[in-house]
Amino acid sequence: SYELVEGFDANNPIIVGGVPETEGTMAYLNLRVKKHRWYKRLLKSRDPVTVSVGWRRFQSISTFYMQDHNMRCRYLKYTPQLMHCNSTIFAPLVPQGTGCLFVENLARTSPHFRVTVTGTVLDIAKSVNIVKKLKLIGYPMKRFKNTVFIKGMFNSQIEVAKFIGAALRTVSGIRGQIKKALPTPPGAFRASFEDKLMKSDIVFLRTWYPIEVAQFYMPVFNLLNKSLAANNENTIEKVNVVFQGMKTTGALRAEKNISAPIVKDSIYTPIERVPTKFKPLVLSNNLQRKLPFRAKPKFILHGKDKKTIGVLRQPKERKLAALMSEMRGLYGDKIREDAVKKQKKWQERQKAQEKLEKKKEMRTKELRKQLYKQMHRGMPKEK
C-alpha cells in the first residue's frame, strides 16, 4: 500500500500474514481480564485503551463489568485490585480463547510499567446488556391505611407506566408495590404497602439502568508513520512518530490545567436531624386493669418531682436539732479516728507477723542443714 511504501524502514522486520474474511466483521468482544500486578493504578471504564489481540493493534473504549450468579452483567467503574473481571470492546472478530493485553501508551519513555491488563477472549456478540445500579427515592404525599400516594420519584406518567408492579421498600423495611399513576402532580403514583407508613418515611425503588458500549475502533499505524526532520539543507532523516490516539479525560485536563468539575450534590455536608418527639403512651382504664401488676404504670414520684412541705420549728426544737447535729458530727469524728487506729494496728501486726515468718524460715533452714549433715555422715563411703 501507499503507507507501506512511504513509511518503510529497513531496520524494522516485517511479518506478512493474513486473516479470514469473517474476521473483518466488527462486533463486541467479551474479554475476561485482570489488572497486571506490576501496574500501580486502576483502569477506569470508558477510557480509551490500546489493545493488542491476535494480529491487530488498535485503540478502543473498554467497559468493565462483573457477571453475577443470575447472569446479570453489573457495570464496574474501575477494575478490581486483585480479581478477574469482564470487559467489552468494539473490535473485529477474533477466535475464542485468543490472548489479549491492554497498553497504557506506546511511548517508550514512560516511567512506569505500560502493560495494564491481560486477558482472553470469551465470546463474540452483536449486542451487550450491561446494567448499572439505580436507586430512585420518593416521599409520601397522602396516606390511606396501607395505600400511599408518593411523589418525587418520577417526572411523568409515562415513566410510572414503565415501572407498574415494581417492588418498593422503605428505610424502615416495609415492602410495597407500584399500582397506578396519578394525574397530578406529574410523576406521582399510588402504591400499596404491607403496613401503614409514617409521614417521615422515605420510599426507594432499586432498579437497573442499561449502559451503552461505545463503538470506537482506530487501528494503530505508528510503524508506518514518519516525520521528516531536516538537520540541514541537504540531509533528511526518518524518525518514527509515537502514536497519538484518543486521550483520556484526565490527560486532557492535565494538559490544559483544568480542574475536575465539582458537583454540589456529591459534596459531604453535615447532616442536621431534628429529634423526633413521640407522644406519651396513654392506656385506657380497662386495659390497665387487664395488665399484670409489673406491667401497670406506677405513678411514683422520684427526686425533684417530690413535693416537699416546709416545717417551721419552735426554739426548743431548733436547739434539739442543733444538739443532734453536733452529736452526729462527734460520732463521725470518732468513727474516723477509730478507722485510723485500726489501720495502724493492722500494719504493726503485719510487720510483727513478717518478723515471725523470717525467724521460722531461718530455724527451718538450720534444721534442714543439720539433717542433711547427719544423712551425709551415715552414708557408706565408696571404695
WOFEN-V188536 format. One record per residue. SS is DSSP state (hx for helix, st for strand, lp for the rest). Layout:
# WOFEN-V188536
ss: (SS | SS)
This chain:
# WOFEN-V188536
ss: (lp | hx | hx | hx | hx | hx | lp | lp | lp | lp | lp | lp | lp | lp | lp | lp | lp | lp | lp | lp | hx | hx | hx | hx | lp | st | st | st | st | st | st | st | st | st | st | lp | lp | lp | lp | lp | lp | lp | lp | st | lp | lp | st | st | st | st | st | st | st | lp | lp | st | st | st | st | st | st | st | st | st | st | st | st | lp | lp | lp | lp | lp | st | st | st | st | lp | st | lp | lp | lp | lp | lp | st | st | st | st | st | st | st | st | st | lp | lp | lp | lp | lp | lp | st | st | st | st | st | lp | lp | lp | lp | lp | lp | lp | lp | lp | lp | lp | st | st | st | st | st | st | st | st | st | st | st | lp | lp | lp | lp | st | st | st | st | st | st | st | st | st | st | st | st | st | st | st | lp | lp | st | st | st | st | st | lp | lp | lp | lp | lp | hx | hx | hx | hx | hx | hx | lp | lp | lp | lp | st | st | st | st | lp | lp | lp | lp | st | st | st | st | st | st | st | lp | lp | lp | lp | lp | lp | lp | st | st | st | st | st | lp | lp | lp | lp | lp | lp | lp | lp | st | st | st | st | st | st | st | st | st | st | lp | lp | lp | lp | lp | st | st | st | lp | lp | lp | lp | lp | lp | lp | st | st | st | st | lp | lp | lp | lp | lp | st | st | st | st | lp | lp | lp | lp | lp | lp | lp | lp | lp | hx | hx | hx | hx | hx | hx | hx | hx | lp | lp | lp | lp | lp | lp | lp | hx | hx | hx | lp | lp | lp | lp | lp | lp | lp | lp | lp | lp | lp | lp | lp | lp | lp | lp | lp | lp | hx | hx | hx | hx | hx | hx | lp | lp | hx | hx | hx | lp | lp | lp | lp | lp | lp | lp | hx | hx | hx | lp | lp | lp | lp | lp | lp | lp | lp | lp | hx | hx | hx | hx | hx | hx | hx | hx | hx | hx | hx | hx | hx | hx | hx | hx | hx | hx | hx | hx | hx | hx | hx | hx | hx | hx | hx | hx | hx | hx | hx | hx | hx | hx | hx | hx | hx | hx | hx | hx | hx | hx | hx | hx | hx | hx | hx | hx | hx | hx | hx | hx | hx | hx | hx | hx | hx | hx | hx | hx | hx | hx | hx | hx | lp | lp | lp | lp | lp)
